[in-house]
Amino acid sequence: MVKKKGKLQLSDVFVFINTTFNNTLVYISDTEGNILSWATSGNQGFKGSRKGTPYAAGIAARVVSKKVIDLCSASIGKFGIFAEVFIKGPGPGGESAVRSVGEYFSITKISNVTSIPHNGCRPKKARRV
């Protein structure tokens, strides 16, 4: 017999938002690191420069959040899942994506994990005229 898959029993999730100037990627994982759902601005039908807008980032975050809520049991309810949000990158979509995630989850922590170079790239060699 084939066993029917039940709904997930989640209490905590991690939300990773990777923003660039051209696109926004949103991933939601469980506490063990298994990706439950993901979406991008381009994935939602935005093309070209509109992919990098805060509106497109919010739509992508909303779609991912709905998918994860549907995966979970109905007994948990809308705000029964706690989320830690990690934002990475310089793009404009991070803040609006966090607001969209906040519509579906109780946000416990927001962290900016953008990497900062200590000394940067090696400069170009001096120009000789």
MDAnalysis code that builds the backbone (N, CA, C; Angstrom):
import MDAnalysis as mda
import numpy as np

u = mda.Universe.empty(387, n_residues=129, atom_resindex=np.repeat(np.arange(129), 3), trajectory=True)
u.add_TopologyAttr("name", ["N", "CA", "C"] * 129)
u.add_TopologyAttr("resid", np.arange(1, 130))
u.add_TopologyAttr("resname", ["MET", "VAL", "LYS", "LYS", "LYS", "GLY", "LYS", "LEU", "GLN", "LEU", "SER", "ASP", "VAL", "PHE", "VAL", "PHE", "ILE", "ASN", "THR", "THR", "PHE", "ASN", "ASN", "THR", "LEU", "VAL", "TYR", "ILE", "SER", "ASP", "THR", "GLU", "GLY", "ASN", "ILE", "LEU", "SER", "TRP", "ALA", "THR", "SER", "GLY", "ASN", "GLN", "GLY", "PHE", "LYS", "GLY", "SER", "ARG", "LYS", "GLY", "THR", "PRO", "TYR", "ALA", "ALA", "GLY", "ILE", "ALA", "ALA", "ARG", "VAL", "VAL", "SER", "LYS", "LYS", "VAL", "ILE", "ASP", "LEU", "CYS", "SER", "ALA", "SER", "ILE", "GLY", "LYS", "PHE", "GLY", "ILE", "PHE", "ALA", "GLU", "VAL", "PHE", "ILE", "LYS", "GLY", "PRO", "GLY", "PRO", "GLY", "GLY", "GLU", "SER", "ALA", "VAL", "ARG", "SER", "VAL", "GLY", "GLU", "TYR", "PHE", "SER", "ILE", "THR", "LYS", "ILE", "SER", "ASN", "VAL", "THR", "SER", "ILE", "PRO", "HIS", "ASN", "GLY", "CYS", "ARG", "PRO", "LYS", "LYS", "ALA", "ARG", "ARG", "VAL"])
u.atoms.positions = np.array([
    [0.825, -1.191, 0.000],
    [0.000, 0.000, 0.000],
    [0.866, 1.250, 0.000],
    [0.368, 2.252, -0.658],
    [1.078, 3.520, -0.697],
    [0.554, 4.395, 0.434],
    [1.488, 4.899, 1.209],
    [1.124, 5.748, 2.338],
    [0.843, 7.165, 1.849],
    [-0.269, 7.757, 2.282],
    [-0.613, 9.115, 1.880],
    [0.220, 10.110, 2.675],
    [0.768, 11.079, 1.952],
    [1.595, 12.093, 2.612],
    [0.725, 13.031, 3.424],
    [1.098, 13.240, 4.669],
    [0.354, 14.154, 5.521],
    [0.862, 15.571, 5.407],
    [0.209, 16.463, 6.103],
    [0.642, 17.852, 6.133],
    [1.864, 17.973, 7.042],
    [2.698, 18.957, 6.751],
    [3.885, 19.186, 7.565],
    [3.505, 19.799, 8.912],
    [4.236, 19.427, 9.932],
    [4.041, 20.007, 11.268],
    [5.219, 20.944, 11.530],
    [5.038, 22.212, 11.221],
    [6.108, 23.195, 11.379],
    [5.757, 24.187, 12.467],
    [6.769, 24.568, 13.238],
    [6.567, 25.657, 14.178],
    [7.516, 26.814, 13.867],
    [8.683, 26.496, 13.285],
    [9.675, 27.511, 12.932],
    [10.138, 27.302, 11.501],
    [10.388, 28.393, 10.790],
    [10.969, 28.337, 9.448],
    [12.025, 29.427, 9.330],
    [12.909, 29.247, 8.356],
    [13.885, 30.262, 8.005],
    [13.492, 30.825, 6.642],
    [13.516, 32.144, 6.498],
    [13.214, 32.797, 5.228],
    [14.486, 33.487, 4.757],
    [14.951, 33.121, 3.574],
    [16.159, 33.717, 3.000],
    [15.743, 34.585, 1.828],
    [16.112, 35.868, 1.884],
    [15.779, 36.812, 0.825],
    [17.090, 37.319, 0.236],
    [17.317, 36.998, -1.031],
    [18.539, 37.407, -1.708],
    [18.168, 38.467, -2.735],
    [18.556, 39.718, -2.480],
    [18.165, 40.808, -3.363],
    [19.364, 41.319, -4.148],
    [19.169, 41.485, -5.442],
    [20.149, 42.160, -6.284],
    [19.421, 43.332, -6.927],
    [20.140, 44.094, -7.720],
    [19.490, 45.217, -8.386],
    [18.612, 44.740, -9.543],
    [18.821, 43.501, -9.986],
    [18.091, 42.988, -11.137],
    [17.001, 41.979, -10.794],
    [17.043, 41.369, -9.615],
    [16.092, 40.312, -9.296],
    [16.043, 40.117, -7.784],
    [15.047, 39.388, -7.307],
    [14.931, 39.038, -5.893],
    [14.567, 37.568, -5.792],
    [15.305, 36.823, -4.956],
    [15.051, 35.401, -4.738],
    [14.604, 35.213, -3.302],
    [13.554, 34.420, -3.097],
    [13.033, 34.167, -1.756],
    [12.939, 32.657, -1.558],
    [13.575, 32.155, -0.497],
    [13.542, 30.732, -0.160],
    [12.987, 30.598, 1.244],
    [12.217, 29.547, 1.493],
    [11.775, 29.224, 2.844],
    [12.198, 27.802, 3.143],
    [12.886, 27.623, 4.278],
    [13.354, 26.298, 4.663],
    [12.906, 25.989, 6.082],
    [12.945, 24.701, 6.421],
    [12.680, 24.334, 7.804],
    [13.953, 24.538, 8.617],
    [13.915, 24.227, 9.892],
    [15.063, 24.508, 10.756],
    [16.242, 23.594, 10.462],
    [16.019, 22.497, 9.742],
    [17.111, 21.595, 9.373],
    [17.784, 22.013, 8.080],
    [17.216, 23.005, 7.381],
    [17.823, 23.504, 6.150],
    [17.204, 22.944, 4.890],
    [16.154, 22.142, 4.993],
    [15.493, 21.600, 3.810],
    [14.584, 22.669, 3.206],
    [14.793, 22.958, 1.921],
    [14.005, 23.992, 1.252],
    [12.574, 23.495, 1.070],
    [11.625, 24.275, 1.571],
    [10.209, 23.928, 1.441],
    [9.617, 24.530, 0.172],
    [10.013, 25.761, -0.157],
    [9.502, 26.434, -1.342],
    [10.419, 27.603, -1.697],
    [10.374, 28.020, -2.942],
    [11.168, 29.160, -3.371],
    [10.465, 29.862, -4.529],
    [10.833, 31.103, -4.767],
    [10.313, 31.862, -5.912],
    [11.235, 33.038, -6.186],
    [11.164, 33.539, -7.401],
    [11.917, 34.725, -7.774],
    [10.955, 35.719, -8.411],
    [11.424, 36.937, -8.574],
    [10.596, 37.942, -9.237],
    [10.383, 37.579, -10.697],
    [11.412, 37.066, -11.344],
    [11.296, 36.653, -12.735],
    [10.359, 35.471, -12.892],
    [10.325, 34.618, -11.883],
    [9.451, 33.455, -11.852],
    [7.984, 33.863, -11.861],
    [7.685, 35.046, -11.352],
    [6.304, 35.518, -11.232],
    [5.843, 36.287, -12.465],
    [6.642, 36.300, -13.509],
    [6.221, 36.925, -14.763],
    [6.764, 38.314, -14.999],
    [7.600, 38.823, -14.111],
    [8.185, 40.151, -14.324],
    [9.393, 40.006, -15.243],
    [9.522, 40.926, -16.173],
    [10.623, 40.873, -17.134],
    [11.455, 42.147, -17.039],
    [12.721, 42.017, -17.392],
    [13.590, 43.188, -17.497],
    [13.803, 43.911, -16.187],
    [13.755, 45.229, -16.256],
    [14.070, 46.043, -15.083],
    [12.980, 45.973, -14.016],
    [11.763, 45.481, -14.367],
    [10.699, 45.390, -13.371],
    [10.953, 44.276, -12.355],
    [11.853, 43.332, -12.695],
    [12.176, 42.258, -11.754],
    [12.831, 42.787, -10.488],
    [13.547, 43.881, -10.589],
    [14.272, 44.420, -9.453],
    [13.469, 45.363, -8.576],
    [12.185, 45.522, -8.837],
    [11.385, 46.474, -8.075],
    [10.909, 45.870, -6.756],
    [10.618, 46.711, -5.773],
    [10.080, 46.209, -4.506],
    [8.733, 45.504, -4.666],
    [7.926, 45.957, -5.601],
    [6.632, 45.319, -5.822],
    [6.799, 43.864, -6.255],
    [7.720, 43.620, -7.194],
    [7.961, 42.263, -7.671],
    [8.496, 41.378, -6.546],
    [9.340, 41.933, -5.686],
    [9.873, 41.174, -4.553],
    [8.758, 40.796, -3.587],
    [7.839, 41.722, -3.352],
    [6.715, 41.445, -2.466],
    [5.818, 40.345, -3.010],
    [5.583, 40.353, -4.319],
    [4.754, 39.320, -4.937],
    [5.431, 37.956, -4.797],
    [6.744, 37.894, -5.038],
    [7.470, 36.623, -4.923],
    [7.413, 36.097, -3.492],
    [7.595, 36.966, -2.515],
    [7.556, 36.545, -1.111],
    [6.160, 36.073, -0.720],
    [5.134, 36.725, -1.242],
    [3.759, 36.339, -0.939],
    [3.444, 34.952, -1.498],
    [3.907, 34.675, -2.722],
    [3.655, 33.372, -3.353],
    [4.322, 32.254, -2.561],
    [5.573, 32.474, -2.149],
    [6.300, 31.451, -1.381],
    [5.620, 31.207, -0.042],
    [5.215, 32.266, 0.627],
    [4.579, 32.128, 1.935],
    [3.272, 31.354, 1.832],
    [2.478, 31.629, 0.797],
    [1.224, 30.899, 0.605],
    [1.475, 29.407, 0.390],
    [2.522, 29.087, -0.391],
    [2.836, 27.680, -0.651],
    [3.161, 26.945, 0.645],
    [3.964, 27.587, 1.500],
    [4.364, 26.936, 2.752],
    [3.172, 26.804, 3.696],
    [2.302, 27.808, 3.749],
    [1.109, 27.720, 4.590],
    [0.224, 26.567, 4.119],
    [0.122, 26.378, 2.792],
    [-0.682, 25.274, 2.261],
    [-0.073, 23.910, 2.594],
    [1.275, 23.850, 2.683],
    [1.938, 22.593, 3.039],
    [1.689, 22.195, 4.488],
    [1.472, 23.188, 5.337],
    [1.323, 22.926, 6.766],
    [-0.116, 22.567, 7.097],
    [-0.289, 22.026, 8.264],
    [-1.634, 21.644, 8.677],
    [-2.470, 22.881, 8.972],
    [-3.761, 22.738, 8.795],
    [-4.665, 23.870, 8.987],
    [-4.801, 24.236, 10.462],
    [-4.446, 23.300, 11.343],
    [-4.610, 23.572, 12.772],
    [-3.624, 24.617, 13.283],
    [-2.512, 24.789, 12.573],
    [-1.506, 25.770, 13.000],
    [-2.050, 27.179, 12.831],
    [-2.752, 27.420, 11.750],
    [-3.302, 28.748, 11.524],
    [-2.289, 29.668, 10.879],
    [-2.695, 30.889, 10.655],
    [-1.880, 31.825, 9.903],
    [-0.624, 32.244, 10.645],
    [-0.747, 32.579, 11.932],
    [0.400, 33.118, 12.649],
    [0.982, 32.126, 13.637],
    [0.723, 30.835, 13.455],
    [1.276, 29.832, 14.346],
    [2.704, 29.466, 13.996],
    [3.187, 29.896, 12.847],
    [4.543, 29.572, 12.408],
    [5.423, 30.793, 12.632],
    [6.560, 30.574, 13.299],
    [7.509, 31.645, 13.565],
    [8.614, 31.615, 12.518],
    [9.024, 32.778, 12.047],
    [10.007, 32.868, 10.977],
    [11.176, 33.741, 11.381],
    [12.372, 33.264, 11.038],
    [13.579, 34.088, 11.121],
    [13.923, 34.484, 9.698],
    [14.125, 35.773, 9.462],
    [14.358, 36.286, 8.118],
    [15.816, 36.702, 7.973],
    [16.441, 36.254, 6.891],
    [17.825, 36.607, 6.583],
    [17.843, 37.299, 5.230],
    [18.268, 38.565, 5.216],
    [18.311, 39.356, 3.986],
    [19.756, 39.470, 3.533],
    [19.977, 39.222, 2.241],
    [21.332, 39.316, 1.704],
    [21.294, 40.106, 0.407],
    [22.153, 41.087, 0.280],
    [22.276, 41.823, -0.964],
    [21.822, 43.268, -0.861],
    [22.204, 44.077, -1.867],
    [21.959, 45.520, -1.828],
    [20.667, 45.965, -2.506],
    [19.870, 45.051, -3.017],
    [18.713, 45.416, -3.828],
    [17.601, 46.108, -3.064],
    [16.676, 46.729, -3.793],
    [15.588, 47.475, -3.167],
    [14.431, 46.613, -2.675],
    [14.419, 45.325, -3.009],
    [13.257, 44.501, -2.716],
    [13.211, 43.869, -1.346],
    [14.262, 43.998, -0.551],
    [14.330, 43.306, 0.732],
    [13.247, 43.702, 1.714],
    [13.038, 44.986, 1.861],
    [12.083, 45.467, 2.863],
    [10.651, 45.073, 2.525],
    [10.279, 45.205, 1.261],
    [8.904, 44.850, 0.885],
    [8.688, 43.339, 0.939],
    [9.742, 42.563, 0.693],
    [9.619, 41.110, 0.815],
    [9.398, 40.711, 2.272],
    [10.075, 41.395, 3.193],
    [9.886, 41.108, 4.623],
    [8.460, 41.439, 5.044],
    [7.919, 42.532, 4.541],
    [6.534, 42.897, 4.871],
    [5.548, 41.866, 4.355],
    [5.810, 41.330, 3.163],
    [4.919, 40.316, 2.610],
    [4.988, 39.022, 3.404],
    [6.186, 38.662, 3.851],
    [6.343, 37.461, 4.678],
    [5.628, 37.658, 6.014],
    [5.665, 38.876, 6.534],
    [5.023, 39.181, 7.807],
    [3.512, 39.046, 7.782],
    [2.919, 39.039, 6.591],
    [1.481, 38.832, 6.482],
    [1.086, 37.394, 6.789],
    [2.044, 36.468, 6.647],
    [1.731, 35.047, 6.781],
    [2.392, 34.384, 7.984],
    [3.499, 34.922, 8.455],
    [4.246, 34.317, 9.560],
    [4.475, 35.345, 10.662],
    [4.713, 34.858, 11.870],
    [5.150, 35.730, 12.962],
    [6.667, 35.843, 12.873],
    [7.165, 37.019, 12.590],
    [8.605, 37.203, 12.409],
    [9.251, 37.406, 13.779],
    [10.227, 36.545, 14.094],
    [10.912, 36.645, 15.380],
    [12.226, 37.408, 15.268],
    [12.887, 37.318, 14.106],
    [14.197, 37.944, 13.965],
    [14.430, 38.321, 12.517],
    [15.020, 39.493, 12.289],
    [15.414, 39.927, 10.950],
    [16.899, 40.210, 10.981],
    [17.655, 39.537, 10.117],
    [19.109, 39.707, 10.084],
    [19.551, 40.086, 8.684],
    [20.508, 41.003, 8.602],
    [21.134, 41.336, 7.333],
    [22.463, 40.591, 7.275],
    [22.563, 39.632, 6.374],
    [23.760, 38.796, 6.290],
    [24.565, 39.098, 5.029],
    [24.462, 40.326, 4.534],
    [25.225, 40.734, 3.357],
    [26.711, 40.685, 3.669],
    [27.469, 40.022, 2.806],
    [28.909, 39.918, 3.044],
    [29.578, 41.251, 2.706],
    [30.535, 41.634, 3.540],
    [31.260, 42.892, 3.359],
    [32.736, 42.558, 3.167],
    [33.345, 43.009, 2.054],
    [34.758, 42.704, 1.837],
    [35.636, 43.457, 2.840],
    [36.643, 42.786, 3.366],
    [37.544, 43.421, 4.323],
    [38.533, 44.339, 3.621],
    [38.993, 43.920, 2.452],
    [39.952, 44.749, 1.730],
    [39.551, 44.926, 0.275],
    [38.504, 44.275, -0.161],
    [38.025, 44.442, -1.518],
    [38.853, 43.692, -2.540],
    [38.550, 43.927, -3.800],
    [39.262, 43.287, -4.901],
    [40.606, 43.971, -5.125],
    [41.489, 43.285, -5.783],
    [42.772, 43.877, -6.123],
    [42.562, 44.957, -7.179],
    [43.153, 46.148, -6.964],
    [42.942, 47.239, -7.902],
    [43.644, 46.973, -9.252],
    [43.169, 47.658, -10.293],
    [43.790, 47.532, -11.599],
    [45.203, 48.092, -11.549],
    [46.070, 47.583, -12.431],
    [47.443, 48.088, -12.435],
    [47.462, 49.553, -12.892],
    [48.461, 50.281, -12.462],
    [48.551, 51.713, -12.772],
    [48.731, 51.919, -14.277],
    [48.055, 52.935, -14.787],
    [48.114, 53.224, -16.201],
    [49.384, 54.009, -16.505],
    [50.102, 53.537, -17.522],
    [51.336, 54.244, -17.918],
    [51.102, 54.950, -19.231],
    [51.416, 56.238, -19.261],
    [51.199, 57.010, -20.492],
    [52.511, 57.343, -21.145],
])
